[in-house]
Amino acid sequence: MRLSRVLPLIAFALLVVLFAFGIYWSANHDTREVRSPLVGKPAPVYALPLLGDPERRVGSAELAGKPYLLNVFASWCQACRVEHPLFMSEIRQLGVPLIGFNYKDESADARRWLAQFGDPYDQILVDYDGRVAIDFGVYGAPETFLIDANGVIRYKRIGPFTPESVQSELKPAIATLGAAP
């Protein structure tokens, strides 16, 4: 009988502790930051068809030897529209090739989207089924990876770039590679 009266009190106390821990955690950690276990490790080996030439495959072997940015985007991605003007202007001018990674998208939709908003990419790879994206640990679009000349992932951004994040994160990451103009 006594246990049935104390049990709800214990459950309530446990919930209070969990909520307090959650508040403490979110106050002391950037909840928008999801760390990638791949940063500092070799990028996955891949070869994907090109958007404009599906018979030709390009991948990690062809892109090796110089650093590049790999930008995961899709025509259905609203956040990609937010960051796209930065790719058309600032990011395009950073001195590293910009490789588009069209994620789970129809080719016709991607071509229409690029015709409407502009094409800042040196090449555009297509991951129709998202299998290569899984190897990269992609959560969704947009995501961007900075891959060095040796094929090692040096930086990852989840979500759209802002002018501030380009200045405070991306430019310094590129500068550490000695690739900035």
Secondary structure, DSSP 8 states (H G I E B T S, - for coil): -HHHHHHHHHHHHHHHHHHHHHHHHHHHS-TT----TTTTSB----EEEBSS-TTSEEEHHHHTTS-EEEEEE-TT-HHHHHHHHHHHTTGGGSSS-EEEEEES--HHHHHHHHHHH----SEEEEESSSHHHHHHT--SSSEEEEE-TTSBEEEEEES---HHHIIIIIHHHHHTTT---
